[in-house]
């Protein structure tokens, strides 16, 4: 039986629906009501009215109660949430279970941040003009939050965008990816079940770019959170209303430098996992591995062996390690890019072929051309490239040669070499003897250059969704 989900905008109606399909086999999962321009306008009007009515703001105590209950309910429905995320997004079940655990932890982090965040005292009485005064700061919500999300982590990304808004008291309108709306809907349903009034978090699945653009660029939006492609993210940022703040999280083509002294037994399994996890559909997946020429062939071969052993297929099975691409045309694109690289001189170490309309083999390419798409653009598929280098500075220069900069890594036993790479790599984070996709949700997570704008991570996002408001008191007794 196919589930049916109504509008989540109080007082709005819709006679349009969209179908949600499983990316693995195209099975129909659910129908979801589609929001038109009038519905989007109503959602924004409701959110703006809530924000303007300061007497109706939810207290910190109430928000903490809601978030704690939300985490509790999510824990009770752990397996249901994991299977749904795997089914609609294609991430293998074991990894989807990790995602649900992270999502629950993210909600708890919001509570911890609320309990520990504070303002500060601004020094006064330091000169004649500041005498008889005391000043301090506190925090207030920035306004209506509009969150536009991506498909690849259909629950945890939503938590990162929506839970901080709830935590700081911002009314929120969230637009999930049209291919993976169900995890978002489930999360917002849980928030409401936990006590959040329906109007404080509304879900809109829009029926076209024009409606989505209207949602984002409206003057009632205080903060815009976007996770998705650079082309769309930067275009939307350019059209934001004056005063709207934003955070953009895009992708990259994450580089790893493997030095000749690297402990290959320890790091290569991590690189293979980081490259093929979720079929490479992660914004910081391992993509470009620069290995010293003395070990480059071995690095490529051993990563290839690890990738070839990863079962590819149905993401709802516990045994699957590499699931489908989100759309069949994405699987076709990955195959085309790999084919073009091979025509240009790249060597296929392992993989290279589609398994089905939606699944592609874990693929390792050796020394693709520098101008190939797999070398210059984000593959966002199960493809990993290994390039030989002779000098560490050459490797750093090649790693820095693209207009993307996000997370990177270096594998070495030499502290000085690791610190040289840390200092010289264009990246917001450099992992030493680890893969580029490492993340915990309290650390800063930021794309640089074309890869994004502003900083993610639970408490960083909470900070961005608030203003710091100063109080200055003048008294003759001070």
KOLZA-42968 format. One record per residue (C-alpha): residue number from 1; residue in one letter; x, y, z. Coordinates in steps of 0.25 Angstrom, whole numbers. Layout:
{atom NUM; 'A'; {X; Y; Z}}
...
//
This chain:
{atom 1; 'X'; {0; 0; 0}}
{atom 2; 'X'; {5; 14; -4}}
{atom 3; 'X'; {5; 24; 8}}
{atom 4; 'X'; {-1; 38; 5}}
{atom 5; 'X'; {3; 50; 12}}
{atom 6; 'X'; {-5; 63; 12}}
{atom 7; 'X'; {-1; 77; 13}}
{atom 8; 'X'; {7; 82; 25}}
{atom 9; 'X'; {3; 96; 24}}
{atom 10; 'X'; {-9; 99; 34}}
{atom 11; 'X'; {-21; 105; 27}}
{atom 12; 'X'; {-16; 102; 13}}
{atom 13; 'X'; {-22; 92; 2}}
{atom 14; 'X'; {-16; 85; -10}}
{atom 15; 'X'; {-21; 76; -21}}
{atom 16; 'X'; {-7; 73; -26}}
{atom 17; 'X'; {1; 62; -22}}
{atom 18; 'X'; {15; 56; -26}}
{atom 19; 'X'; {19; 42; -25}}
{atom 20; 'X'; {32; 37; -17}}
{atom 21; 'X'; {39; 25; -23}}
{atom 22; 'X'; {50; 16; -18}}
{atom 23; 'X'; {63; 19; -25}}
{atom 24; 'X'; {67; 5; -25}}
{atom 25; 'X'; {55; -2; -33}}
{atom 26; 'X'; {46; 10; -36}}
{atom 27; 'X'; {35; 4; -27}}
{atom 28; 'X'; {24; 14; -23}}
{atom 29; 'X'; {26; 18; -8}}
{atom 30; 'X'; {17; 30; -5}}
{atom 31; 'X'; {9; 42; -10}}
{atom 32; 'X'; {11; 55; -5}}
{atom 33; 'X'; {3; 68; -6}}
{atom 34; 'X'; {9; 79; -14}}
{atom 35; 'X'; {10; 93; -10}}
{atom 36; 'X'; {6; 104; -20}}
{atom 37; 'X'; {10; 119; -19}}
{atom 38; 'X'; {-2; 122; -11}}
{atom 39; 'X'; {1; 111; -1}}
{atom 40; 'X'; {16; 116; 0}}
{atom 41; 'X'; {11; 130; 3}}
{atom 42; 'X'; {1; 125; 14}}
{atom 43; 'X'; {13; 118; 20}}
{atom 44; 'X'; {22; 130; 20}}
{atom 45; 'X'; {10; 139; 25}}
{atom 46; 'X'; {8; 129; 37}}
{atom 47; 'X'; {22; 129; 40}}
{atom 48; 'X'; {24; 144; 39}}
{atom 49; 'X'; {12; 146; 48}}
{atom 50; 'X'; {18; 137; 59}}
{atom 51; 'X'; {31; 144; 59}}
{atom 52; 'X'; {25; 158; 59}}
{atom 53; 'X'; {16; 154; 72}}
{atom 54; 'X'; {27; 154; 82}}
{atom 55; 'X'; {17; 151; 93}}
{atom 56; 'X'; {15; 138; 87}}
{atom 57; 'X'; {29; 133; 85}}
{atom 58; 'X'; {32; 119; 91}}
{atom 59; 'X'; {40; 120; 104}}
{atom 60; 'X'; {54; 113; 105}}
{atom 61; 'X'; {48; 104; 115}}
{atom 62; 'X'; {37; 100; 105}}
{atom 63; 'X'; {46; 98; 94}}
{atom 64; 'X'; {55; 89; 102}}
{atom 65; 'X'; {43; 80; 106}}
{atom 66; 'X'; {39; 79; 91}}
{atom 67; 'X'; {53; 75; 87}}
{atom 68; 'X'; {55; 65; 98}}
{atom 69; 'X'; {42; 58; 95}}
{atom 70; 'X'; {46; 58; 80}}
{atom 71; 'X'; {59; 51; 83}}
{atom 72; 'X'; {51; 41; 91}}
{atom 73; 'X'; {41; 38; 81}}
{atom 74; 'X'; {51; 37; 70}}
{atom 75; 'X'; {58; 26; 78}}
{atom 76; 'X'; {45; 19; 80}}
{atom 77; 'X'; {44; 19; 64}}
{atom 78; 'X'; {58; 17; 61}}
{atom 79; 'X'; {57; 5; 52}}
{atom 80; 'X'; {45; 11; 44}}
{atom 81; 'X'; {52; 24; 42}}
{atom 82; 'X'; {65; 16; 37}}
{atom 83; 'X'; {57; 7; 27}}
{atom 84; 'X'; {49; 19; 22}}
{atom 85; 'X'; {62; 27; 20}}
{atom 86; 'X'; {69; 15; 13}}
{atom 87; 'X'; {57; 13; 4}}
{atom 88; 'X'; {54; 27; -1}}
{atom 89; 'X'; {69; 31; -1}}
{atom 90; 'X'; {76; 19; -5}}
{atom 91; 'X'; {87; 19; 6}}
{atom 92; 'X'; {89; 5; 11}}
{atom 93; 'X'; {82; 1; 24}}
{atom 94; 'X'; {94; 0; 33}}
{atom 95; 'X'; {98; 14; 29}}
{atom 96; 'X'; {84; 19; 30}}
{atom 97; 'X'; {84; 14; 44}}
{atom 98; 'X'; {96; 22; 47}}
{atom 99; 'X'; {89; 34; 41}}
{atom 100; 'X'; {77; 33; 50}}
{atom 101; 'X'; {86; 31; 62}}
{atom 102; 'X'; {93; 44; 58}}
{atom 103; 'X'; {80; 51; 56}}
{atom 104; 'X'; {75; 48; 70}}
{atom 105; 'X'; {89; 52; 75}}
{atom 106; 'X'; {87; 65; 67}}
{atom 107; 'X'; {74; 68; 74}}
{atom 108; 'X'; {80; 66; 87}}
{atom 109; 'X'; {92; 75; 84}}
{atom 110; 'X'; {82; 86; 81}}
{atom 111; 'X'; {77; 84; 96}}
{atom 112; 'X'; {91; 84; 101}}
{atom 113; 'X'; {95; 97; 93}}
{atom 114; 'X'; {82; 104; 99}}
{atom 115; 'X'; {86; 101; 113}}
{atom 116; 'X'; {101; 106; 111}}
{atom 117; 'X'; {99; 118; 101}}
{atom 118; 'X'; {100; 131; 108}}
{atom 119; 'X'; {103; 146; 105}}
{atom 120; 'X'; {114; 154; 110}}
{atom 121; 'X'; {118; 166; 118}}
{atom 122; 'X'; {123; 178; 109}}
{atom 123; 'X'; {133; 186; 117}}
{atom 124; 'X'; {129; 200; 122}}
{atom 125; 'X'; {134; 210; 131}}
{atom 126; 'X'; {147; 211; 123}}
{atom 127; 'X'; {147; 225; 119}}
{atom 128; 'X'; {139; 238; 122}}
{atom 129; 'X'; {128; 235; 112}}
{atom 130; 'X'; {125; 220; 117}}
{atom 131; 'X'; {125; 224; 132}}
{atom 132; 'X'; {112; 220; 140}}
{atom 133; 'X'; {108; 209; 130}}
{atom 134; 'X'; {108; 194; 130}}
{atom 135; 'X'; {105; 186; 117}}
{atom 136; 'X'; {102; 172; 114}}
{atom 137; 'X'; {97; 164; 102}}
{atom 138; 'X'; {86; 153; 100}}
{atom 139; 'X'; {81; 145; 89}}
{atom 140; 'X'; {68; 146; 81}}
{atom 141; 'X'; {63; 138; 68}}
{atom 142; 'X'; {67; 145; 55}}
{atom 143; 'X'; {53; 143; 48}}
{atom 144; 'X'; {47; 133; 39}}
{atom 145; 'X'; {56; 122; 35}}
{atom 146; 'X'; {54; 116; 21}}
{atom 147; 'X'; {62; 103; 19}}
{atom 148; 'X'; {64; 96; 6}}
{atom 149; 'X'; {70; 82; 7}}
{atom 150; 'X'; {77; 71; -1}}
{atom 151; 'X'; {74; 56; -3}}
{atom 152; 'X'; {86; 50; 1}}
{atom 153; 'X'; {84; 50; 16}}
{atom 154; 'X'; {69; 51; 16}}
{atom 155; 'X'; {67; 51; 32}}
{atom 156; 'X'; {80; 57; 37}}
{atom 157; 'X'; {81; 69; 28}}
{atom 158; 'X'; {67; 73; 32}}
{atom 159; 'X'; {71; 72; 46}}
{atom 160; 'X'; {83; 81; 44}}
{atom 161; 'X'; {74; 91; 38}}
{atom 162; 'X'; {61; 90; 45}}
{atom 163; 'X'; {65; 86; 60}}
{atom 164; 'X'; {74; 98; 62}}
{atom 165; 'X'; {62; 107; 57}}
{atom 166; 'X'; {53; 101; 67}}
{atom 167; 'X'; {63; 102; 78}}
{atom 168; 'X'; {66; 117; 76}}
{atom 169; 'X'; {51; 120; 74}}
{atom 170; 'X'; {50; 123; 59}}
{atom 171; 'X'; {38; 119; 52}}
{atom 172; 'X'; {42; 110; 41}}
{atom 173; 'X'; {38; 106; 27}}
{atom 174; 'X'; {45; 95; 21}}
{atom 175; 'X'; {46; 89; 7}}
{atom 176; 'X'; {52; 75; 6}}
{atom 177; 'X'; {57; 70; -7}}
{atom 178; 'X'; {46; 66; -16}}
{atom 179; 'X'; {51; 52; -17}}
{atom 180; 'X'; {53; 49; -2}}
{atom 181; 'X'; {42; 57; 5}}
{atom 182; 'X'; {37; 46; 15}}
{atom 183; 'X'; {48; 46; 25}}
{atom 184; 'X'; {46; 61; 26}}
{atom 185; 'X'; {31; 59; 28}}
{atom 186; 'X'; {33; 49; 38}}
{atom 187; 'X'; {42; 58; 46}}
{atom 188; 'X'; {33; 70; 46}}
{atom 189; 'X'; {21; 60; 50}}
{atom 190; 'X'; {30; 56; 62}}
{atom 191; 'X'; {33; 70; 66}}
{atom 192; 'X'; {18; 73; 66}}
{atom 193; 'X'; {15; 61; 74}}
{atom 194; 'X'; {25; 65; 84}}
{atom 195; 'X'; {17; 78; 86}}
{atom 196; 'X'; {22; 88; 75}}
{atom 197; 'X'; {10; 96; 70}}
{atom 198; 'X'; {8; 92; 55}}
{atom 199; 'X'; {10; 107; 51}}
{atom 200; 'X'; {24; 107; 56}}
{atom 201; 'X'; {29; 97; 46}}
{atom 202; 'X'; {23; 95; 32}}
{atom 203; 'X'; {27; 86; 21}}
{atom 204; 'X'; {25; 90; 6}}
{atom 205; 'X'; {28; 81; -5}}
{atom 206; 'X'; {28; 91; -17}}
{atom 207; 'X'; {23; 88; -31}}
{atom 208; 'X'; {34; 96; -39}}
{atom 209; 'X'; {46; 105; -38}}
{atom 210; 'X'; {37; 118; -39}}
{atom 211; 'X'; {30; 114; -26}}
{atom 212; 'X'; {43; 110; -19}}
{atom 213; 'X'; {49; 123; -23}}
{atom 214; 'X'; {37; 131; -18}}
{atom 215; 'X'; {39; 123; -4}}
{atom 216; 'X'; {54; 127; -3}}
{atom 217; 'X'; {54; 141; -8}}
{atom 218; 'X'; {42; 146; 0}}
{atom 219; 'X'; {45; 159; 8}}
{atom 220; 'X'; {39; 152; 21}}
{atom 221; 'X'; {51; 142; 21}}
{atom 222; 'X'; {61; 145; 32}}
{atom 223; 'X'; {70; 133; 30}}
{atom 224; 'X'; {72; 124; 18}}
{atom 225; 'X'; {78; 110; 19}}
{atom 226; 'X'; {82; 103; 7}}
{atom 227; 'X'; {89; 89; 4}}
{atom 228; 'X'; {90; 85; -10}}
{atom 229; 'X'; {97; 89; -23}}
{atom 230; 'X'; {107; 101; -24}}
{atom 231; 'X'; {99; 106; -37}}
{atom 232; 'X'; {86; 107; -30}}
{atom 233; 'X'; {91; 111; -17}}
{atom 234; 'X'; {99; 123; -22}}
{atom 235; 'X'; {88; 127; -31}}
{atom 236; 'X'; {78; 127; -20}}
{atom 237; 'X'; {87; 135; -11}}
{atom 238; 'X'; {89; 146; -21}}
{atom 239; 'X'; {73; 148; -21}}
{atom 240; 'X'; {71; 148; -6}}
{atom 241; 'X'; {63; 160; -1}}
{atom 242; 'X'; {72; 171; 6}}
{atom 243; 'X'; {75; 167; 20}}
{atom 244; 'X'; {73; 152; 19}}
{atom 245; 'X'; {85; 144; 24}}
{atom 246; 'X'; {89; 131; 19}}
{atom 247; 'X'; {97; 118; 20}}
{atom 248; 'X'; {100; 110; 7}}
{atom 249; 'X'; {106; 96; 7}}
{atom 250; 'X'; {110; 91; -6}}
{atom 251; 'X'; {120; 80; -11}}
{atom 252; 'X'; {134; 78; -15}}
{atom 253; 'X'; {144; 68; -20}}
{atom 254; 'X'; {151; 64; -8}}
{atom 255; 'X'; {166; 62; -9}}
{atom 256; 'X'; {175; 52; -1}}
{atom 257; 'X'; {190; 52; -1}}
{atom 258; 'X'; {196; 39; 2}}
{atom 259; 'X'; {211; 40; 6}}
{atom 260; 'X'; {221; 29; 3}}
{atom 261; 'X'; {222; 26; 18}}
{atom 262; 'X'; {207; 25; 20}}
{atom 263; 'X'; {202; 13; 28}}
{atom 264; 'X'; {194; 7; 16}}
{atom 265; 'X'; {188; -4; 25}}
{atom 266; 'X'; {181; 6; 34}}
{atom 267; 'X'; {177; 17; 24}}
{atom 268; 'X'; {173; 10; 11}}
{atom 269; 'X'; {160; 3; 17}}
{atom 270; 'X'; {156; 17; 22}}
{atom 271; 'X'; {159; 23; 8}}
{atom 272; 'X'; {150; 12; 1}}
{atom 273; 'X'; {139; 15; 11}}
{atom 274; 'X'; {140; 30; 9}}
{atom 275; 'X'; {140; 28; -6}}
{atom 276; 'X'; {128; 18; -7}}
{atom 277; 'X'; {120; 21; 5}}
{atom 278; 'X'; {106; 24; 0}}
{atom 279; 'X'; {110; 21; -14}}
{atom 280; 'X'; {119; 34; -13}}
{atom 281; 'X'; {107; 43; -12}}
{atom 282; 'X'; {113; 51; 0}}
{atom 283; 'X'; {118; 65; -2}}
{atom 284; 'X'; {132; 62; 5}}
{atom 285; 'X'; {134; 48; -1}}
{atom 286; 'X'; {148; 43; -4}}
{atom 287; 'X'; {150; 46; -19}}
{atom 288; 'X'; {164; 50; -23}}
{atom 289; 'X'; {175; 42; -16}}
{atom 290; 'X'; {189; 47; -19}}
{atom 291; 'X'; {199; 36; -16}}
{atom 292; 'X'; {214; 36; -16}}
{atom 293; 'X'; {219; 30; -29}}
{atom 294; 'X'; {226; 19; -21}}
{atom 295; 'X'; {213; 14; -16}}
{atom 296; 'X'; {202; 19; -25}}
{atom 297; 'X'; {200; 6; -32}}
{atom 298; 'X'; {198; -1; -19}}
{atom 299; 'X'; {189; 9; -14}}
{atom 300; 'X'; {180; 8; -26}}
{atom 301; 'X'; {180; -7; -26}}
{atom 302; 'X'; {177; -9; -11}}
{atom 303; 'X'; {166; 2; -11}}
{atom 304; 'X'; {161; -5; -24}}
{atom 305; 'X'; {161; -19; -16}}
{atom 306; 'X'; {153; -13; -5}}
{atom 307; 'X'; {143; -6; -14}}
{atom 308; 'X'; {141; -19; -22}}
{atom 309; 'X'; {137; -27; -9}}
{atom 310; 'X'; {126; -17; -5}}
{atom 311; 'X'; {112; -23; -8}}
{atom 312; 'X'; {104; -13; -17}}
{atom 313; 'X'; {89; -14; -18}}
{atom 314; 'X'; {76; -12; -10}}
{atom 315; 'X'; {79; -2; 1}}
{atom 316; 'X'; {69; -8; 11}}
{atom 317; 'X'; {77; -20; 12}}
{atom 318; 'X'; {87; -20; 24}}
{atom 319; 'X'; {98; -27; 15}}
{atom 320; 'X'; {98; -16; 5}}
{atom 321; 'X'; {110; -6; 5}}
{atom 322; 'X'; {108; 2; -8}}
{atom 323; 'X'; {93; 6; -11}}
{atom 324; 'X'; {87; 12; -24}}
{atom 325; 'X'; {89; 26; -29}}
{atom 326; 'X'; {77; 35; -26}}
{atom 327; 'X'; {72; 35; -41}}
{atom 328; 'X'; {75; 26; -52}}
{atom 329; 'X'; {80; 38; -60}}
{atom 330; 'X'; {90; 40; -50}}
{atom 331; 'X'; {95; 26; -51}}
{atom 332; 'X'; {96; 29; -66}}
{atom 333; 'X'; {104; 41; -64}}
{atom 334; 'X'; {114; 34; -55}}
{atom 335; 'X'; {116; 24; -65}}
{atom 336; 'X'; {118; 34; -76}}
{atom 337; 'X'; {128; 42; -68}}
{atom 338; 'X'; {136; 29; -65}}
{atom 339; 'X'; {136; 25; -80}}
{atom 340; 'X'; {141; 39; -84}}
{atom 341; 'X'; {152; 38; -74}}
{atom 342; 'X'; {156; 24; -80}}
{atom 343; 'X'; {156; 29; -94}}
{atom 344; 'X'; {165; 41; -89}}
{atom 345; 'X'; {175; 31; -84}}
{atom 346; 'X'; {171; 27; -70}}
{atom 347; 'X'; {172; 12; -66}}
{atom 348; 'X'; {161; 5; -59}}
{atom 349; 'X'; {166; -2; -47}}
{atom 350; 'X'; {153; -8; -43}}
{atom 351; 'X'; {138; -6; -46}}
{atom 352; 'X'; {135; 3; -58}}
{atom 353; 'X'; {121; -2; -61}}
{atom 354; 'X'; {107; 0; -58}}
{atom 355; 'X'; {100; -12; -51}}
{atom 356; 'X'; {86; -8; -53}}
{atom 357; 'X'; {78; 5; -57}}
{atom 358; 'X'; {81; 10; -43}}
{atom 359; 'X'; {94; 4; -38}}
{atom 360; 'X'; {108; 5; -42}}
{atom 361; 'X'; {120; -3; -38}}
{atom 362; 'X'; {130; 3; -28}}
{atom 363; 'X'; {141; 9; -38}}
{atom 364; 'X'; {155; 12; -36}}
{atom 365; 'X'; {162; 20; -48}}
{atom 366; 'X'; {177; 21; -49}}
{atom 367; 'X'; {183; 35; -54}}
{atom 368; 'X'; {171; 41; -61}}
{atom 369; 'X'; {174; 53; -70}}
{atom 370; 'X'; {175; 66; -62}}
{atom 371; 'X'; {164; 72; -70}}
{atom 372; 'X'; {155; 60; -69}}
{atom 373; 'X'; {141; 62; -62}}
{atom 374; 'X'; {145; 52; -52}}
{atom 375; 'X'; {157; 61; -49}}
{atom 376; 'X'; {151; 75; -49}}
{atom 377; 'X'; {136; 73; -44}}
{atom 378; 'X'; {129; 66; -33}}
{atom 379; 'X'; {126; 52; -37}}
{atom 380; 'X'; {115; 50; -27}}
{atom 381; 'X'; {116; 35; -30}}
{atom 382; 'X'; {124; 22; -27}}
{atom 383; 'X'; {136; 27; -34}}
{atom 384; 'X'; {150; 29; -28}}
{atom 385; 'X'; {163; 34; -35}}
{atom 386; 'X'; {177; 31; -32}}
{atom 387; 'X'; {188; 40; -37}}
{atom 388; 'X'; {203; 38; -35}}
{atom 389; 'X'; {212; 50; -31}}
{atom 390; 'X'; {227; 52; -29}}
{atom 391; 'X'; {228; 64; -19}}
{atom 392; 'X'; {218; 67; -8}}
{atom 393; 'X'; {217; 82; -12}}
{atom 394; 'X'; {213; 77; -26}}
{atom 395; 'X'; {202; 69; -19}}
{atom 396; 'X'; {197; 80; -11}}
{atom 397; 'X'; {197; 89; -23}}
{atom 398; 'X'; {188; 79; -31}}
{atom 399; 'X'; {179; 77; -19}}
{atom 400; 'X'; {177; 92; -19}}
{atom 401; 'X'; {175; 94; -34}}
{atom 402; 'X'; {160; 94; -34}}
{atom 403; 'X'; {150; 105; -30}}
{atom 404; 'X'; {145; 96; -19}}
{atom 405; 'X'; {150; 95; -4}}
{atom 406; 'X'; {143; 87; 7}}
{atom 407; 'X'; {150; 76; 15}}
{atom 408; 'X'; {163; 69; 11}}
{atom 409; 'X'; {173; 59; 17}}
{atom 410; 'X'; {187; 55; 17}}
{atom 411; 'X'; {192; 41; 21}}
{atom 412; 'X'; {206; 41; 27}}
{atom 413; 'X'; {215; 37; 39}}
{atom 414; 'X'; {223; 49; 38}}
{atom 415; 'X'; {218; 61; 47}}
{atom 416; 'X'; {225; 72; 39}}
{atom 417; 'X'; {219; 67; 26}}
{atom 418; 'X'; {205; 66; 32}}
{atom 419; 'X'; {206; 80; 37}}
{atom 420; 'X'; {212; 85; 24}}
{atom 421; 'X'; {199; 80; 17}}
{atom 422; 'X'; {190; 85; 28}}
{atom 423; 'X'; {196; 99; 26}}
{atom 424; 'X'; {196; 99; 10}}
{atom 425; 'X'; {184; 91; 6}}
{atom 426; 'X'; {171; 100; 2}}
{atom 427; 'X'; {161; 94; 12}}
{atom 428; 'X'; {153; 97; 24}}
{atom 429; 'X'; {157; 84; 31}}
{atom 430; 'X'; {169; 75; 28}}
{atom 431; 'X'; {169; 60; 34}}
{atom 432; 'X'; {182; 53; 37}}
{atom 433; 'X'; {181; 38; 34}}
{atom 434; 'X'; {166; 38; 32}}
{atom 435; 'X'; {157; 40; 21}}
{atom 436; 'X'; {151; 53; 16}}
{atom 437; 'X'; {136; 50; 20}}
{atom 438; 'X'; {139; 49; 35}}
{atom 439; 'X'; {129; 58; 43}}
{atom 440; 'X'; {123; 59; 56}}
{atom 441; 'X'; {112; 69; 58}}
{atom 442; 'X'; {117; 78; 68}}
{atom 443; 'X'; {130; 82; 59}}
{atom 444; 'X'; {130; 93; 49}}
{atom 445; 'X'; {126; 89; 35}}
{atom 446; 'X'; {129; 99; 24}}
{atom 447; 'X'; {130; 99; 9}}
{atom 448; 'X'; {140; 110; 4}}
{atom 449; 'X'; {141; 116; -10}}
{atom 450; 'X'; {130; 110; -19}}
{atom 451; 'X'; {127; 100; -8}}
{atom 452; 'X'; {119; 108; 1}}
{atom 453; 'X'; {117; 120; 10}}
{atom 454; 'X'; {116; 121; 25}}
{atom 455; 'X'; {118; 110; 35}}
{atom 456; 'X'; {110; 97; 38}}
{atom 457; 'X'; {109; 89; 51}}
{atom 458; 'X'; {98; 89; 61}}
{atom 459; 'X'; {103; 100; 70}}
{atom 460; 'X'; {109; 108; 59}}
{atom 461; 'X'; {95; 108; 52}}
{atom 462; 'X'; {88; 112; 65}}
{atom 463; 'X'; {98; 124; 66}}
{atom 464; 'X'; {95; 128; 51}}
{atom 465; 'X'; {80; 127; 54}}
{atom 466; 'X'; {80; 137; 65}}
{atom 467; 'X'; {84; 152; 67}}
{atom 468; 'X'; {93; 156; 79}}
{atom 469; 'X'; {85; 168; 85}}
{atom 470; 'X'; {92; 178; 94}}
{atom 471; 'X'; {86; 184; 107}}
{atom 472; 'X'; {93; 197; 112}}
{atom 473; 'X'; {88; 202; 126}}
{atom 474; 'X'; {92; 216; 131}}
{atom 475; 'X'; {91; 218; 146}}
{atom 476; 'X'; {98; 228; 155}}
{atom 477; 'X'; {100; 216; 165}}
{atom 478; 'X'; {109; 209; 155}}
//
